[in-house]
């Protein structure tokens, strides 16, 4: 089972591509939600006011991903699609690429636009540090305090990640389980006396 994905470790430095007087500033960001995409776009509109186009593409999620791209007023499929093509060719997810264009007075034509936006996206990713990460699923464990040592020992033995903990008479742990180990981990906890295990939908 494939339970890893590739993404960028951090936002990239601004890259600049010039073509026939037009300037294309490109940026890449790690993102995990459409709200983060919206925030980055708003910040770039403040950083680069007066641009004529803020074109972008993003892909979020693993193993199932959602994506979107925008030409932001450029002719259809001349900006967003070639930007998204670079995300696909690098096999990335949880990433946003934005290309901000200042018009230089000379039209580039369909082919010229596609080339300019593709090159700009390439330049942004050329500055990125690409990482391979593990896909995790999350579970809530609930049990009495008297069983804490046994539960913690099981976490260590199976190398499961402890996300958060609430230690009282009734304890509650949230753990991260590597996707490929999910079935075995659930079975182990399911066989544990006086412990309940429930899938958690979000780490947040």
C-alpha positions in Angstrom: 0.0 0.0 0.0 1.3 3.4 -0.9 1.2 5.6 2.2 3.7 8.3 1.4 3.4 11.6 -0.5 5.7 14.4 -1.7 5.3 18.0 -0.8 7.4 21.1 -0.3 9.0 21.8 3.1 8.5 25.6 3.2 7.5 28.6 1.1 9.9 29.3 -1.7 11.7 32.6 -2.4 10.2 34.8 -5.0 11.2 33.9 -8.6 11.0 36.3 -11.5 10.6 35.5 -15.2 10.5 38.2 -17.9 9.0 37.9 -21.4 8.5 40.8 -23.9 8.2 43.3 -21.1 5.8 41.3 -19.0 7.0 40.2 -15.5 5.9 37.0 -13.9 6.6 36.6 -10.2 6.1 33.1 -8.9 5.7 31.6 -5.5 5.2 28.1 -4.0 3.6 27.4 -0.6 2.9 24.3 1.4 -0.9 24.3 2.1 -3.4 21.9 3.7 -6.7 23.6 3.1 -8.5 26.0 0.7 -8.6 28.6 3.5 -4.8 28.7 3.4 -4.9 29.1 -0.3 -7.2 32.1 0.0 -5.0 33.6 2.7 -1.9 33.4 0.5 -3.7 34.9 -2.5 -4.9 37.8 -0.4 -1.4 38.4 0.9 0.1 38.4 -2.6 -2.5 40.9 -3.8 -1.2 43.2 -1.0 2.4 42.4 -1.7 2.1 42.9 -5.5 -0.7 45.5 -6.0 -1.3 46.6 -9.5 -0.7 43.3 -11.2 -3.2 42.3 -13.9 -3.4 38.6 -13.1 -2.9 36.4 -10.0 -3.0 32.9 -11.5 -2.6 29.8 -9.4 -3.0 26.1 -9.0 -3.1 23.9 -5.9 -3.5 20.2 -4.9 -4.4 19.1 -1.4 -4.7 15.7 0.2 -3.3 12.2 0.2 -4.0 9.5 -0.9 -7.1 11.1 -2.4 -6.4 14.6 -3.6 -8.5 17.7 -4.6 -7.2 20.3 -6.9 -8.1 23.6 -8.5 -6.5 26.1 -10.8 -7.4 29.6 -12.1 -6.5 31.6 -15.1 -7.7 34.8 -13.4 -8.7 36.5 -16.6 -6.0 35.1 -18.9 -7.3 33.1 -21.9 -8.7 29.7 -20.9 -6.2 27.1 -19.9 -3.2 29.3 -20.7 -2.2 29.9 -17.0 -3.7 27.7 -14.4 -3.5 24.5 -16.3 0.3 24.8 -17.1 0.9 25.7 -13.5 -1.0 22.7 -12.3 0.9 20.6 -14.9 4.1 21.3 -12.9 2.5 20.2 -9.7 1.6 16.9 -11.4 5.0 16.4 -13.1 6.7 16.8 -9.7 4.0 14.4 -8.2 3.3 16.9 -5.4 0.4 17.5 -3.1 -0.4 19.9 -0.3 1.1 22.7 -2.4 0.0 26.0 -4.0 1.8 27.8 -6.8 0.9 31.4 -7.6 2.2 33.4 -10.6 1.6 37.1 -10.5 1.8 38.9 -13.9 2.5 42.5 -14.7 1.6 43.2 -18.3 4.4 44.7 -20.4 2.4 46.1 -23.3 3.0 43.3 -25.7 0.6 40.3 -26.0 2.3 36.9 -25.8 -0.3 34.8 -27.6 -1.7 31.5 -26.4 1.6 29.6 -26.9 3.6 32.3 -25.3 1.4 32.5 -22.2 1.4 28.8 -21.7 5.2 28.8 -21.9 5.6 31.7 -19.6 3.3 30.3 -16.9 4.8 26.8 -17.1 8.3 28.3 -16.9 7.4 30.5 -13.9 5.9 27.5 -12.1 9.1 25.5 -12.8 11.2 28.3 -11.4 9.2 28.4 -8.2 9.6 24.6 -7.7 13.3 24.8 -8.6 13.7 26.7 -5.3 11.7 24.2 -3.2 13.0 21.5 -0.9 10.8 18.5 -1.7 10.1 16.1 1.1 8.5 12.7 1.3 6.0 12.3 4.1 3.9 9.5 5.6 0.1 9.4 5.4 -1.4 9.0 8.9 -4.8 8.3 10.3 -5.8 9.3 13.8 -7.5 7.5 16.6 -8.8 8.4 20.1 -8.0 6.0 22.9 -10.0 6.1 26.1 -9.1 4.1 29.2 -8.7 4.3 32.9 -5.6 5.7 34.5 -4.6 2.3 35.9 -4.0 1.1 32.4 -1.8 4.0 31.3 1.6 2.2 31.5 0.2 -0.7 29.4 -1.1 1.6 26.8 2.1 3.6 26.6 4.1 0.5 26.3 1.9 -0.6 23.3 2.4 2.8 21.7 6.2 2.4 22.0 6.2 -1.2 20.7 4.2 -0.2 17.6 6.0 3.1 17.1 2.8 5.1 17.1 2.8 8.9 17.3 1.2 10.5 20.4 -0.6 13.7 19.2 -2.2 14.8 22.4 -3.0 13.5 25.8 -5.3 14.1 28.7 -4.2 12.3 31.9 -6.9 12.1 34.6 -8.8 9.3 36.2 -10.2 8.7 32.7 -7.4 9.1 30.2 -7.7 10.2 26.5 -4.9 9.9 24.0 -5.0 10.9 20.3 -2.5 9.0 18.3 -1.2 9.0 14.7 -1.0 5.7 12.9 0.8 5.1 9.6 -1.8 4.2 7.0 -0.2 0.8 6.2 -0.2 -0.1 9.9 -3.8 0.9 10.6 -5.5 -2.5 10.5 -2.9 -4.1 12.8 -2.9 -1.2 15.3 -6.7 -1.2 15.5 -6.7 -5.0 16.1 -4.1 -4.6 18.9 -6.1 -2.0 20.7 -9.4 -3.8 20.0 -8.0 -6.8 21.9 -7.0 -4.5 24.8 -9.2 -4.9 27.9 -10.9 -1.8 29.2 -9.9 0.4 26.3 -12.0 2.0 23.6 -10.6 3.0 20.3 -12.4 5.4 17.9 -11.3 7.0 14.6 -10.6 10.7 14.7 -11.3 12.7 11.6 -8.8 15.5 12.0 -5.6 16.2 13.8 -6.9 19.7 14.3 
